[in-house]
Amino acid sequence: MNTEETSRFVRLRVELVLEVEDSGAVTKAALRRLAEDTDLPSDERVHAEGAVTEDTAEALAYLVDPFDLVSEVPGVELAQASWSSEPIDYDPDSPDWDLDEDDVDEDDEHEGADGVS
């Protein structure tokens, strides 16, 4: 594919594991953000307030906005975003949490040592 045929769209995958040291502070920050959101309809606000109060992961999902991550990057515009959060069991010493595991292309996984499929 030459440059003219290359898609202008790029999927950027980011996975974060956050340690919540003060869930109350996270919840308060999410509630403040909700209070400042004047465009949010009242029925949705009540639902969101309940969700962020009951679940720290929901509060984080409300506070972390993909647009904020790329809004200052010159030459790009966010076309679509989705994200979620969930509580997890995390062991940084476990091989299950190897950060390099996704660096292998699917095509590379199917090739032999000589690079031939």
VEXKEPA-222024 format. One record per residue (C-alpha): residue number from 1; residue in one letter; chain; x, z, y. Coordinates in steps of 0.02 Angstrom, whole numbers, plus 50000, padded with zeros to 5 digits. Layout:
N
+------+------+-------+-------+-------+-------+
: resi : resn : chain :     u :     w :     v :
+------+------+-------+-------+-------+-------+
:  NUM :    a :     A :     X :     Z :     Y :
...
+------+------+-------+-------+-------+-------+
This chain:
117
+------+------+-------+-------+-------+-------+
: resi : resn : chain :     u :     w :     v :
+------+------+-------+-------+-------+-------+
:    1 :    m :     A : 50000 : 50000 : 50000 :
:    2 :    n :     A : 50076 : 49952 : 50166 :
:    3 :    t :     A : 50056 : 50050 : 50327 :
:    4 :    e :     A : 49901 : 49953 : 50381 :
:    5 :    e :     A : 49814 : 49992 : 50215 :
:    6 :    t :     A : 49859 : 50177 : 50213 :
:    7 :    s :     A : 49714 : 50295 : 50246 :
:    8 :    r :     A : 49718 : 50391 : 50408 :
:    9 :    f :     A : 49643 : 50540 : 50319 :
:   10 :    v :     A : 49751 : 50676 : 50241 :
:   11 :    r :     A : 49692 : 50819 : 50132 :
:   12 :    l :     A : 49791 : 50975 : 50175 :
:   13 :    r :     A : 49773 : 51111 : 50044 :
:   14 :    v :     A : 49818 : 51287 : 50094 :
:   15 :    e :     A : 49798 : 51441 : 49987 :
:   16 :    l :     A : 49824 : 51611 : 50065 :
:   17 :    v :     A : 49827 : 51781 : 49985 :
:   18 :    l :     A : 49799 : 51917 : 50114 :
:   19 :    e :     A : 49824 : 52103 : 50091 :
:   20 :    v :     A : 49687 : 52196 : 50183 :
:   21 :    e :     A : 49760 : 52357 : 50248 :
:   22 :    d :     A : 49610 : 52407 : 50354 :
:   23 :    s :     A : 49445 : 52336 : 50297 :
:   24 :    g :     A : 49355 : 52427 : 50437 :
:   25 :    a :     A : 49458 : 52335 : 50568 :
:   26 :    v :     A : 49420 : 52168 : 50483 :
:   27 :    t :     A : 49234 : 52207 : 50479 :
:   28 :    k :     A : 49233 : 52262 : 50662 :
:   29 :    a :     A : 49324 : 52103 : 50714 :
:   30 :    a :     A : 49198 : 51995 : 50620 :
:   31 :    l :     A : 49053 : 52089 : 50699 :
:   32 :    r :     A : 49131 : 52065 : 50873 :
:   33 :    r :     A : 49150 : 51879 : 50839 :
:   34 :    l :     A : 48968 : 51870 : 50784 :
:   35 :    a :     A : 48912 : 51963 : 50941 :
:   36 :    e :     A : 49007 : 51838 : 51050 :
:   37 :    d :     A : 48930 : 51686 : 50962 :
:   38 :    t :     A : 48787 : 51646 : 51081 :
:   39 :    d :     A : 48740 : 51487 : 50986 :
:   40 :    l :     A : 48700 : 51579 : 50824 :
:   41 :    p :     A : 48511 : 51596 : 50793 :
:   42 :    s :     A : 48454 : 51777 : 50775 :
:   43 :    d :     A : 48397 : 51759 : 50593 :
:   44 :    e :     A : 48567 : 51687 : 50544 :
:   45 :    r :     A : 48654 : 51824 : 50645 :
:   46 :    v :     A : 48562 : 51960 : 50547 :
:   47 :    h :     A : 48612 : 51879 : 50382 :
:   48 :    a :     A : 48794 : 51856 : 50436 :
:   49 :    e :     A : 48806 : 52036 : 50501 :
:   50 :    g :     A : 48745 : 52101 : 50333 :
:   51 :    a :     A : 48866 : 51990 : 50238 :
:   52 :    v :     A : 49021 : 52038 : 50339 :
:   53 :    t :     A : 48973 : 52223 : 50336 :
:   54 :    e :     A : 48953 : 52226 : 50147 :
:   55 :    d :     A : 49101 : 52118 : 50097 :
:   56 :    t :     A : 49274 : 52114 : 50177 :
:   57 :    a :     A : 49306 : 51943 : 50099 :
:   58 :    e :     A : 49152 : 51876 : 50190 :
:   59 :    a :     A : 49215 : 51954 : 50352 :
:   60 :    l :     A : 49383 : 51864 : 50329 :
:   61 :    a :     A : 49295 : 51700 : 50291 :
:   62 :    y :     A : 49201 : 51719 : 50454 :
:   63 :    l :     A : 49360 : 51759 : 50553 :
:   64 :    v :     A : 49475 : 51624 : 50482 :
:   65 :    d :     A : 49424 : 51455 : 50550 :
:   66 :    p :     A : 49511 : 51294 : 50490 :
:   67 :    f :     A : 49481 : 51216 : 50662 :
:   68 :    d :     A : 49589 : 51353 : 50738 :
:   69 :    l :     A : 49730 : 51307 : 50618 :
:   70 :    v :     A : 49740 : 51125 : 50676 :
:   71 :    s :     A : 49664 : 51125 : 50851 :
:   72 :    e :     A : 49837 : 51129 : 50932 :
:   73 :    v :     A : 49914 : 50995 : 50821 :
:   74 :    p :     A : 49939 : 50837 : 50926 :
:   75 :    g :     A : 49867 : 50675 : 50861 :
:   76 :    v :     A : 49745 : 50748 : 50734 :
:   77 :    e :     A : 49561 : 50788 : 50732 :
:   78 :    l :     A : 49477 : 50895 : 50599 :
:   79 :    a :     A : 49358 : 50779 : 50505 :
:   80 :    q :     A : 49291 : 50902 : 50376 :
:   81 :    a :     A : 49330 : 51077 : 50316 :
:   82 :    s :     A : 49272 : 51198 : 50186 :
:   83 :    w :     A : 49339 : 51367 : 50140 :
:   84 :    s :     A : 49292 : 51522 : 50046 :
:   85 :    s :     A : 49359 : 51693 : 50011 :
:   86 :    e :     A : 49345 : 51815 : 49868 :
:   87 :    p :     A : 49424 : 51979 : 49815 :
:   88 :    i :     A : 49558 : 51950 : 49683 :
:   89 :    d :     A : 49677 : 52048 : 49573 :
:   90 :    y :     A : 49850 : 52003 : 49637 :
:   91 :    d :     A : 50018 : 52038 : 49556 :
:   92 :    p :     A : 50160 : 51953 : 49653 :
:   93 :    d :     A : 50275 : 51973 : 49502 :
:   94 :    s :     A : 50158 : 51882 : 49384 :
:   95 :    p :     A : 50203 : 51702 : 49336 :
:   96 :    d :     A : 50019 : 51660 : 49365 :
:   97 :    w :     A : 50053 : 51673 : 49551 :
:   98 :    d :     A : 50198 : 51549 : 49556 :
:   99 :    l :     A : 50181 : 51461 : 49723 :
:  100 :    d :     A : 50272 : 51305 : 49662 :
:  101 :    e :     A : 50151 : 51266 : 49521 :
:  102 :    d :     A : 50048 : 51144 : 49626 :
:  103 :    d :     A : 50202 : 51047 : 49684 :
:  104 :    v :     A : 50198 : 50935 : 49529 :
:  105 :    d :     A : 50101 : 50773 : 49552 :
:  106 :    e :     A : 49976 : 50733 : 49416 :
:  107 :    d :     A : 50070 : 50570 : 49384 :
:  108 :    d :     A : 50231 : 50668 : 49358 :
:  109 :    e :     A : 50147 : 50779 : 49229 :
:  110 :    h :     A : 50109 : 50628 : 49120 :
:  111 :    e :     A : 50283 : 50550 : 49131 :
:  112 :    g :     A : 50421 : 50584 : 49008 :
:  113 :    a :     A : 50597 : 50642 : 49053 :
:  114 :    d :     A : 50649 : 50463 : 49086 :
:  115 :    g :     A : 50506 : 50440 : 49211 :
:  116 :    v :     A : 50407 : 50324 : 49096 :
:  117 :    s :     A : 50229 : 50366 : 49042 :
+------+------+-------+-------+-------+-------+
